Amino acid sequence: MMNDKLSQALNDQLNFEFYSAQVYLAIAAYCSGESLDGFANFFIVQAEEERFHAMRIYKYLNDRGKRVYLQGMDTPKNEYKSILEAFEHAYEHEQIVTRRIYDLSDIAMNDREHATIQFLKWFIDEQVEEESMFDSIINKLKRIDQDSNAFFMLDNEFAQRVFTPPAV
């Protein structure tokens, strides 16, 4: 049986996932304001993924007979000096998410809560992908620097991005 400490920690993460969606919507708004519609789409899709993550936790808590509690959110950062800075901020945010998932996993392991350990494995794998993706994009942005053609091509590539919920 899941204890209250783990249930509260999962609730906190659920709320942080919703906050993460707000972070990415704020970056999308910045991109839209800069007429970078492909980059805006990239972050809109990222926000959809974060809401999906939150709802996975929501369903898991309900399946385990635990109550979900929603909380208010801090205001996300809304202004950036460049698209590179926006992606660096997103990467730093994903690193925070990773640390939080690891902390959840530690709590579950200490409690020998095997179902939650298994549940969190998906999130751990997801964070490896998220950090790798942002690191790769940051490296591309640094390489293209002021090459407007390459920047335009990347913006067009991101315009094609869609969210397809994974089969779980």
N, C-alpha and C positions, 0 to 999 in steps of 0.2 A: 504494500500500500504506500502510495506516495505521501511523504510528509509535507507539512505546511511550508517549511523552508524551501523545498524544491518547487512546490506549487507556486509560491510567491515569486521565486526566481524566474520561473517560466512565464508568469504573468508580466514581470518586468521586461523580459525579452520580447514578448508579444508587443508590448507598448513601444519598445525601442525599434522594432521592425516597422511599426506604423510611423514612428518618427523618421526612420530612414527613408520611407517613401516621401515624407515632407522635404527632407534634405534634397532628394533627387528632383522633386517637382520644382523646388526653388532654383536648382541649377538649370533645369529645363527652361524656366522662365527667364533666367539670365541669358541663356542661349537664344531663345526666341527674340529677346530684346536686342540681340546683336545680329539678328537675321541669319542665324545659324540653325536652320530648321532641322537638318539632319542630326546635329548634335542634340537639339532639343528633343527630338524623337528618341534618341538613344537614352536620355535620362527619363523620359516619360515611361519607356519600356522598363527601365531599371526600377522606377517607382512601382510599377505593376508587380514586378517580381517581389519587391519588399512586402507589398500587401499580401501577396500569395504566401510568403513566409509567415507573416503574422497569422494568417488564417489557418495555416497548418498547425501552429501552436494552439490556436483557439480550439480547433477540432480535437487535438490531442488532449487538451485539458478537459474538454467536455466528455470525451470518450473515457477518461480516467475518473470521471465523477467529481471533477474539481471546478470551481467557479472561476469565471473569467472576470477580471476587473480592469476597465479601461481608465486611463489617466490622461491628464492634460499633457501638452507638449511644449517644449521650448521653441522659440522662433529660430528657424534654421538660418544659416548665412545666406544672404541674397545677392551680394555684390562680389565680383571677382575682377581682377586686373586683366585676366586673359583666360582663354579656354584651357590652357595648360594648368593654370592655378585651380580652375574648377575641377579638373580631373585629379590633380594632386590632393585636393580636399576630399574628393570622393574616395580616393585610395586610402587616405588616412582614416576616413570613416569606416571603410570596410575592415581595416586592421583593428579598429575598436570592436566592431561586430565579432570578429574572429576571437578576440580575447574574451568577450562576453560568452560566446558559445563554449569556449574551453572552460571557463569558470562554471558554467552550467553542467558541463560534462563531469567536471571534478566533483561537484555536489552529488550528482547522480551516482558516480562511482563510489564515493564515500558512503552513500546510503545503500549501496548495493541494489540500486533501483534499475534492474536490467532492462526493463521495457523502455525506460527513458534513455538509457545509454544507447540502445539500438535506435531509438527515434532521433537522437541527436547526431548519430553518425551521418545521416543525410546532410545535416546542416554543416558539419565539419567538411565533408566533401565539397559542398556548395561554396564554402568560404575559400577553399583552395582555388576553385575556378574563378571566383570573383576577384580575389587579389591578383591572380595571374592575368586576368583580362585587363584590369586597370593598369597594372605595371606595364603590360605590352602597349597599351594605348599611349601611356605617358612617354614611353620610349619612342614611339612613332612620332608623337607630337614634337618631341625634342629634335628628332632627325629632320623633320620637314621644316621646322623653324618658320621661316618667312616664305617658303615656296607656296605661292597661292594656288598653283595647280594641284599639288599634292593635298593641300588643305581642303580644296573644293572636292577632290575625289573622296577624301575621308568623310566629309560632310554628306556626300551622296551615298556612300556606303552605309552610314548610320541611319539615313532616311529609310533604308530597307529593313531595318531591324524590327522584329515583332516578338511579342511574348507568347510563347506556347507553354502552358503549364505542363510540367513533366508528369508522366504517368508514374504514380507511386503506389 
